[in-house]
Amino acid sequence: RSKSVIFEPMQNIRIDAPNDVIGGVTREVTTRRGVIEDMPVDGNTASVIGKMPIAESFGFSNDIRAATQGRAIWNTENSGYVHLPAQLFDKVTSEIRERKGLKAEIPGEAHYMD
């Protein structure tokens, strides 16, 4: 028996900020299911380089400004698609169905039989 999967769009991120606020940057990225791949330091500035789901990026600009007192500079670019984690599948499909005016529960196979 097969299972459905959802692909979610991802983005590459690069955030440059002073060393004294980089903890706030990493917290904002990781709480949004982001993955930090590198954190190079150059003098008093550190960079956070990684990937983050686009769906989790709404409100990011306000939150990153608050976490860094407006001292961060960031850049994003689309990086492709990955499978949505299985534990989020039901939540995401329910939200999509409700947004489209459908019942949150996915109908069983009997619903489609004559």
C-alpha positions as CSV (number, residue, x, y, z in Angstrom):
1,R,0.0,0.0,0.0
2,S,1.4,3.4,-1.0
3,K,1.5,6.5,1.1
4,S,1.1,10.1,-0.1
5,V,4.0,12.6,0.3
6,I,4.1,16.3,0.1
7,F,7.1,18.2,-1.2
8,E,7.8,21.5,0.4
9,P,9.8,24.3,-1.1
10,M,13.1,25.2,0.6
11,Q,15.3,28.2,0.5
12,N,19.0,28.8,1.1
13,I,19.6,31.4,3.8
14,R,22.6,33.5,4.8
15,I,22.4,35.8,7.7
16,D,25.2,38.1,8.8
17,A,25.1,39.6,12.2
18,P,27.4,40.8,15.0
19,N,28.8,38.0,17.2
20,D,26.9,39.3,20.3
21,V,23.5,38.6,18.7
22,I,24.2,35.5,16.7
23,G,22.5,33.3,19.3
24,G,19.2,35.0,18.4
25,V,19.8,34.3,14.8
26,T,20.4,30.6,15.4
27,R,17.3,30.4,17.6
28,E,15.1,32.0,14.9
29,V,16.4,29.6,12.2
30,T,16.1,26.4,14.2
31,T,12.7,27.2,15.6
32,R,11.5,27.4,12.0
33,R,12.8,23.9,11.1
34,G,15.8,25.5,9.6
35,V,19.1,23.6,9.3
36,I,22.4,25.4,10.0
37,E,25.1,24.1,7.6
38,D,27.9,26.5,8.5
39,M,28.7,29.4,10.8
40,P,31.9,31.2,9.6
41,V,33.2,34.0,11.8
42,D,35.1,37.0,10.4
43,G,36.2,39.4,13.1
44,N,33.2,40.7,15.0
45,T,30.7,39.4,12.5
46,A,29.3,35.8,12.2
47,S,27.3,34.3,9.4
48,V,24.6,31.6,9.6
49,I,24.4,29.6,6.4
50,G,21.7,27.0,5.9
51,K,18.3,26.0,4.6
52,M,14.8,26.7,5.8
53,P,11.3,25.8,4.6
54,I,9.6,28.7,2.8
55,A,6.4,27.9,4.7
56,E,8.2,28.7,8.0
57,S,9.6,32.0,6.8
58,F,6.5,34.1,7.1
59,G,7.1,36.8,9.7
60,F,10.9,36.0,9.7
61,S,12.0,39.5,8.9
62,N,10.2,41.0,11.9
63,D,11.4,38.2,14.2
64,I,15.0,38.4,13.1
65,R,15.0,42.2,13.5
66,A,13.7,41.8,17.0
67,A,16.2,39.1,17.9
68,T,19.2,41.1,16.6
69,Q,18.0,44.7,17.4
70,G,17.9,45.3,13.7
71,R,21.6,44.5,13.2
72,A,21.3,41.5,10.9
73,I,21.5,41.4,7.1
74,W,20.0,38.3,5.4
75,N,19.6,36.9,2.0
76,T,17.5,34.0,0.7
77,E,17.1,32.1,-2.6
78,N,15.0,29.1,-3.6
79,S,16.9,25.8,-3.4
80,G,14.4,23.2,-4.5
81,Y,12.0,20.8,-2.8
82,V,12.2,18.2,-0.1
83,H,9.7,15.7,1.4
84,L,7.6,17.2,4.2
85,P,8.5,15.3,7.4
86,A,5.9,12.5,8.0
87,Q,4.9,13.8,11.4
88,L,3.7,17.1,9.8
89,F,1.7,15.4,6.9
90,D,-1.7,15.3,8.8
91,K,-1.4,18.8,10.1
92,V,-0.5,20.3,6.8
93,T,-3.2,18.4,4.8
94,S,-5.8,19.4,7.3
95,E,-4.9,23.1,7.1
96,I,-5.0,23.0,3.3
97,R,-8.3,21.2,3.2
98,E,-9.8,23.7,5.7
99,R,-8.5,26.6,3.7
100,K,-10.2,25.2,0.6
101,G,-13.5,24.8,2.5
102,L,-13.3,21.0,2.8
103,K,-13.6,18.8,5.8
104,A,-10.3,18.5,7.6
105,E,-10.3,14.7,7.5
106,I,-9.2,13.0,4.3
107,P,-12.0,10.7,3.0
108,G,-11.3,7.0,3.1
109,E,-11.2,4.9,0.0
110,A,-14.9,3.9,0.5
111,H,-15.8,7.5,-0.3
112,Y,-14.5,7.0,-3.9
113,M,-16.1,3.6,-4.5
114,D,-19.4,3.3,-6.5
